[in-house]
Amino acid sequence: MYTPNRRSVLLIAAGSAALVAAAALAPSAFAAEPDLSTLAEAPAIGEKVLGKDDAPVTIIEYASATCPHCATFHKSVFPQLKSEFIETGKVRFVFREFPFDDLALAAFMLARCAPADKYFPMVDMLFEQQKTWAGPNARTELFRIAQMAGFTQEQFDKCLTDEAVAKGIIEVRNKAAQSYGVEATPTFFINGKLVRGEQSIEAFRQHIAEAGG
């Protein structure tokens, strides 16, 4: 599992109001006793969902764009989960952002600023190419990825200084930490059951079966 560090990565838009909002979570912000009563409620910024609304099993993932374990899951496990369960109507998959640093926040901001049908393809690309963009050439590499989703330079720059988008993502993260006990990524909730850490497809099959899928 990937846990937060205190290193601030102001490589994208240093000094912008949006990224200043991404202060690291203090340990006291994490929930001592998770309260999942509002887990199913969509955040104010909107929910990102794949699958049928009436699927018998809902999987909620909290992930950070710079989390290597999240990248491994999305590259090696998620495609099978998607074809076997999401596309067959057995699972409704909800992706929620849990950035641990400014760089992850910036990446998620770009995904949120993209057209709605480009959100998941862009998230997939961010995880696929994480080792390329999550480094000293972050701005250049993120712009290259954004261009694939149709961004112009002006749209790219505007998105990375959009305080409303930044605050919306931070609210998702803070709610997860303060109410649901999310401390590291990836963290999953499978019909409300907390499952921490990277999971194999075999583990998901078992969790989904136990949840009634």
Backbone hydrogen bonds in HBPLUS format (Angstrom, degrees):
<---DONOR---> <-ACCEPTOR-->    atom                        ^
c    i                          cat <-CA-CA->   ^        H-A-AA   ^      H-
h    n   atom  resd res      DA  || num        DHA   H-A  angle D-A-AA Bond
n    s   type  num  typ     dist DA aas  dist angle  dist       angle   num
A0002-TYR N   A0185-THR O   2.70 MM 183  5.03 170.4  1.70 155.1 158.4     1
A0185-THR N   A0002-TYR O   2.78 MM 183  5.03 156.4  1.83 141.0 147.9     2
A0016-SER N   A0013-ALA O   2.93 MM   3  5.66 159.0  1.97 150.1 150.1     3
A0020-VAL N   A0016-SER O   3.15 MM   4  6.30 151.9  2.23 151.1 159.3     4
A0021-ALA N   A0018-ALA O   3.23 MM   3  5.56 141.4  2.39 100.7 110.7     5
A0022-ALA N   A0019-LEU O   2.99 MM   3  5.33 164.5  2.01 112.5 117.5     6
A0029-ALA N   A0026-ALA O   2.85 MM   3  5.46 162.4  1.89 122.4 128.5     7
A0030-PHE N   A0027-PRO O   3.22 MM   3  5.91 165.9  2.24 119.2 122.7     8
A0031-ALA N   A0177-ALA O   2.69 MM 146  6.01 139.1  1.85 169.8 156.5     9
A0035-ASP N   A0179-SER O   2.60 MM 144  5.34 162.8  1.63 164.8 171.0    10
A0039-LEU N   A0036-LEU O   3.14 MM   3  5.01 166.4  2.16 106.2 110.2    11
A0041-GLU N   A0038-THR O   3.01 MM   3  5.42 154.6  2.07 114.2 122.2    12
A0046-GLY N   A0043-PRO O   2.96 MM   3  5.35 153.7  2.03 111.0 119.6    13
A0095-PHE N   A0048-LYS O   2.99 MM  47  5.65 165.6  2.01 162.4 167.1    14
A0050-LEU N   A0093-PHE O   2.82 MM  43  5.08 156.9  1.87 149.8 157.3    15
A0093-PHE N   A0050-LEU O   2.77 MM  43  5.08 160.8  1.81 158.9 162.9    16
A0055-ALA N   A0052-LYS O   3.22 MM   3  5.39 161.4  2.26 113.5 113.0    17
A0092-ARG N   A0057-VAL O   2.77 MM  35  6.21 158.1  1.82 157.2 164.9    18
A0191-ASN N   A0058-THR O   2.86 MM 133  5.26 163.7  1.88 161.9 160.2    19
A0059-ILE N   A0092-ARG O   2.85 MM  33  6.23 157.2  1.91 156.8 164.3    20
A0094-VAL N   A0059-ILE O   2.75 MM  35  6.08 168.3  1.77 164.6 166.7    21
A0060-ILE N   A0189-PHE O   2.88 MM 129  5.05 159.9  1.92 143.3 150.1    22
A0189-PHE N   A0060-ILE O   2.83 MM 129  5.05 143.2  1.97 140.6 151.3    23
A0061-GLU N   A0094-VAL O   2.83 MM  33  6.24 163.3  1.85 169.4 173.5    24
A0096-ARG N   A0061-GLU O   2.82 MM  35  5.98 161.4  1.85 173.6 179.6    25
A0062-TYR N   A0187-THR O   2.82 MM 125  5.24 158.7  1.86 157.7 164.6    26
A0187-THR N   A0062-TYR O   3.15 MM 125  5.24 156.4  2.20 142.6 149.6    27
A0063-ALA N   A0096-ARG O   3.21 MM  33  6.67 152.6  2.29 161.9 170.1    28
A0098-PHE N   A0063-ALA O   2.72 MM  35  5.15 145.0  1.84 157.5 148.2    29
A0067-CYS N   A0064-SER O   3.08 MM   3  5.18 165.9  2.10 111.6 114.5    30
A0071-ALA N   A0067-CYS O   3.10 MM   4  6.42 155.2  2.16 148.4 155.4    31
A0072-THR N   A0068-PRO O   2.98 MM   4  6.23 155.3  2.04 144.4 150.6    32
A0073-PHE N   A0069-HIS O   3.00 MM   4  6.22 160.1  2.04 144.5 149.7    33
A0074-HIS N   A0070-CYS O   2.93 MM   4  6.17 166.5  1.95 154.2 157.4    34
A0075-LYS N   A0071-ALA O   2.97 MM   4  6.07 141.1  2.12 144.7 154.9    35
A0076-SER N   A0072-THR O   2.86 MM   4  5.82 161.7  1.89 152.7 157.6    36
A0077-VAL N   A0073-PHE O   2.89 MM   4  5.06 154.6  1.95 135.6 142.3    37
A0078-PHE N   A0073-PHE O   2.87 MM   5  6.04 164.4  1.89 156.7 158.3    38
A0080-GLN N   A0077-VAL O   3.10 MM   3  5.66 124.2  2.42 115.1 127.4    39
A0081-LEU N   A0077-VAL O   3.07 MM   4  6.33 161.1  2.11 153.1 159.0    40
A0082-LYS N   A0078-PHE O   2.76 MM   4  5.89 158.4  1.81 159.5 164.6    41
A0083-SER N   A0079-PRO O   3.07 MM   4  6.27 166.1  2.09 145.2 148.2    42
A0084-GLU N   A0080-GLN O   2.91 MM   4  5.84 160.5  1.94 149.6 155.4    43
A0085-PHE N   A0081-LEU O   2.97 MM   4  5.60 152.8  2.05 137.9 144.9    44
A0086-ILE N   A0081-LEU O   3.30 MM   5  6.69 156.1  2.36 142.5 149.0    45
A0087-GLU N   A0082-LYS O   2.81 MM   5  5.91 168.8  1.82 173.2 169.3    46
A0090-LYS N   A0085-PHE O   2.88 MM   5  4.98 135.9  2.08 159.3 165.3    47
A0091-VAL N   A0085-PHE O   3.03 MM   6  5.33 139.5  2.20 128.3 123.5    48
A0089-GLY N   A0086-ILE O   3.24 MM   3  5.50 165.8  2.27 109.8 112.8    49
A0105-LEU N   A0101-ASP O   3.04 MM   4  6.35 157.7  2.09 150.1 157.1    50
A0106-ALA N   A0102-ASP O   2.84 MM   4  6.09 159.4  1.88 149.9 154.8    51
A0107-ALA N   A0103-LEU O   3.04 MM   4  6.30 159.7  2.09 147.2 152.3    52
A0108-PHE N   A0104-ALA O   3.00 MM   4  6.24 163.8  2.03 151.3 155.2    53
A0109-MET N   A0105-LEU O   2.83 MM   4  6.05 149.2  1.93 150.1 159.7    54
A0110-LEU N   A0106-ALA O   3.10 MM   4  6.39 154.9  2.16 148.7 153.7    55
A0111-ALA N   A0107-ALA O   3.16 MM   4  6.53 153.9  2.23 144.4 151.5    56
A0112-ARG N   A0108-PHE O   2.91 MM   4  6.16 153.8  1.98 148.7 155.8    57
A0113-CYS N   A0109-MET O   2.88 MM   4  6.13 141.3  2.03 144.9 156.1    58
A0114-ALA N   A0110-LEU O   3.07 MM   4  6.22 126.5  2.37 140.6 153.1    59
A0118-LYS N   A0115-PRO O   2.76 MM   3  5.30 159.0  1.80 122.5 129.9    60
A0119-TYR N   A0116-ALA O   3.32 MM   3  5.50 164.7  2.35 106.2 110.8    61
A0122-MET N   A0118-LYS O   2.89 MM   4  5.89 149.6  1.98 146.5 155.0    62
A0123-VAL N   A0119-TYR O   2.92 MM   4  6.23 156.3  1.97 152.7 159.8    63
A0124-ASP N   A0120-PHE O   2.86 MM   4  6.04 163.6  1.88 154.5 158.8    64
A0125-MET N   A0121-PRO O   2.99 MM   4  6.19 152.6  2.06 139.3 146.5    65
A0126-LEU N   A0122-MET O   2.85 MM   4  6.13 153.6  1.92 149.2 156.6    66
A0127-PHE N   A0123-VAL O   3.07 MM   4  6.37 158.2  2.11 152.9 157.3    67
A0128-GLU N   A0124-ASP O   2.87 MM   4  6.02 156.7  1.92 147.2 154.9    68
A0129-GLN N   A0125-MET O   2.90 MM   4  5.96 155.1  1.97 149.5 154.5    69
A0130-GLN N   A0127-PHE O   3.43 MM   3  4.94 168.9  2.44 101.1 100.5    70
A0132-THR N   A0129-GLN O   2.90 MM   3  5.35 143.6  2.03 113.1 124.3    71
A0133-TRP N   A0129-GLN O   3.23 MM   4  6.60 157.6  2.28 160.9 167.0    72
A0134-ALA N   A0130-GLN O   2.95 MM   4  5.61 159.5  2.00 153.4 158.5    73
A0135-GLY N   A0133-TRP O   2.86 MM   2  5.58 137.1  2.05 104.6  92.0    74
A0138-ALA N   A0135-GLY O   3.19 MM   3  5.39 132.6  2.43 126.3 122.7    75
A0141-GLU N   A0137-ASN O   2.98 MM   4  6.13 170.0  1.99 163.6 167.0    76
A0142-LEU N   A0138-ALA O   2.79 MM   4  5.82 160.2  1.83 155.5 161.0    77
A0143-PHE N   A0139-ARG O   3.00 MM   4  6.09 151.7  2.09 141.9 149.6    78
A0144-ARG N   A0140-THR O   3.08 MM   4  6.35 149.7  2.17 141.3 149.5    79
A0145-ILE N   A0141-GLU O   3.10 MM   4  6.42 155.1  2.16 145.2 150.9    80
A0146-ALA N   A0142-LEU O   2.82 MM   4  6.03 160.2  1.86 148.1 154.3    81
A0147-GLN N   A0143-PHE O   2.84 MM   4  6.03 149.3  1.93 147.9 155.5    82
A0148-MET N   A0145-ILE O   3.06 MM   3  5.34 129.5  2.33 102.1 114.8    83
A0149-ALA N   A0146-ALA O   2.90 MM   3  5.18 139.4  2.06 104.4 116.6    84
A0151-PHE N   A0146-ALA O   3.11 MM   5  5.41 166.9  2.13 135.4 131.5    85
A0150-GLY N   A0147-GLN O   2.90 MM   3  4.91 160.3  1.94 106.1 110.8    86
A0156-PHE N   A0152-THR O   2.94 MM   4  6.13 159.6  1.99 152.5 158.2    87
A0157-ASP N   A0153-GLN O   2.97 MM   4  6.19 169.6  1.98 154.8 156.5    88
A0158-LYS N   A0154-GLU O   2.97 MM   4  6.06 160.2  2.01 147.3 153.4    89
A0159-CYS N   A0155-GLN O   2.95 MM   4  6.03 158.4  2.00 146.0 151.6    90
A0160-LEU N   A0156-PHE O   3.23 MM   4  6.48 159.8  2.27 150.3 154.6    91
A0161-THR N   A0158-LYS O   3.21 MM   3  5.43 158.0  2.26 105.5 112.1    92
A0162-ASP N   A0159-CYS O   3.06 MM   3  5.13 160.2  2.10 115.6 114.8    93
A0166-ALA N   A0162-ASP O   3.15 MM   4  6.46 166.9  2.17 153.9 157.7    94
A0167-LYS N   A0163-GLU O   2.85 MM   4  6.00 168.6  1.86 153.2 156.4    95
A0168-GLY N   A0164-ALA O   2.96 MM   4  6.06 151.0  2.04 140.9 149.1    96
A0169-ILE N   A0165-VAL O   3.09 MM   4  6.36 157.7  2.14 152.1 156.5    97
A0170-ILE N   A0166-ALA O   2.97 MM   4  6.24 163.5  1.99 153.8 158.9    98
A0171-GLU N   A0167-LYS O   2.88 MM   4  6.04 148.4  1.98 145.1 153.3    99
A0172-VAL N   A0168-GLY O   3.22 MM   4  6.53 148.2  2.33 138.9 146.5   100
A0172-VAL N   A0169-ILE O   3.08 MM   3  5.13 118.5  2.48  95.7 110.5   101
A0173-ARG N   A0169-ILE O   3.06 MM   4  6.45 160.7  2.10 152.0 156.7   102
A0174-ASN N   A0170-ILE O   2.79 MM   4  5.99 171.6  1.80 156.6 159.0   103
A0175-LYS N   A0171-GLU O   2.97 MM   4  5.97 160.9  2.01 145.3 150.3   104
A0176-ALA N   A0172-VAL O   3.17 MM   4  6.34 158.5  2.22 144.8 150.5   105
A0177-ALA N   A0173-ARG O   2.98 MM   4  6.29 155.4  2.04 152.5 159.6   106
A0178-GLN N   A0174-ASN O   2.80 MM   4  5.84 168.1  1.81 154.2 158.0   107
A0179-SER N   A0175-LYS O   2.88 MM   4  5.58 154.6  1.94 143.0 149.3   108
A0180-TYR N   A0176-ALA O   3.05 MM   4  4.89 135.3  2.26 111.9 125.2   109
A0182-VAL N   A0176-ALA O   3.15 MM   6  5.50 172.3  2.16 134.4 132.0   110
A0197-GLY N   A0186-PRO O   2.89 MM  11  5.22 140.7  2.05 164.0 165.1   111
A0188-PHE N   A0195-VAL O   2.79 MM   7  5.00 172.1  1.80 160.0 160.2   112
A0195-VAL N   A0188-PHE O   2.75 MM   7  5.00 164.1  1.77 155.1 152.4   113
A0190-ILE N   A0193-LYS O   2.86 MM   3  4.98 155.5  1.92 138.7 140.4   114
A0193-LYS N   A0190-ILE O   3.04 MM   3  4.98 166.6  2.05 109.1 111.0   115
A0204-PHE N   A0200-SER O   3.03 MM   4  6.38 155.4  2.09 147.3 154.0   116
A0205-ARG N   A0201-ILE O   2.91 MM   4  6.16 156.1  1.97 148.0 154.2   117
A0206-GLN N   A0202-GLU O   3.17 MM   4  6.45 152.7  2.25 142.4 148.8   118
A0207-HIS N   A0203-ALA O   2.89 MM   4  6.20 166.5  1.91 154.7 158.4   119
A0208-ILE N   A0204-PHE O   2.81 MM   4  5.90 167.1  1.83 157.4 160.7   120
A0209-ALA N   A0205-ARG O   3.00 MM   4  6.08 154.2  2.06 139.6 146.8   121
A0210-GLU N   A0206-GLN O   2.93 MM   4  6.15 160.0  1.97 152.2 157.5   122
A0211-ALA N   A0207-HIS O   2.98 MM   4  6.20 135.1  2.19 138.5 150.9   123
A0213-GLY N   A0208-ILE O   2.80 MM   5  5.15 161.8  1.83 154.6 149.6   124
A0212-GLY N   A0209-ALA O   3.13 MM   3  5.21 159.4  2.18 103.4 109.7   125
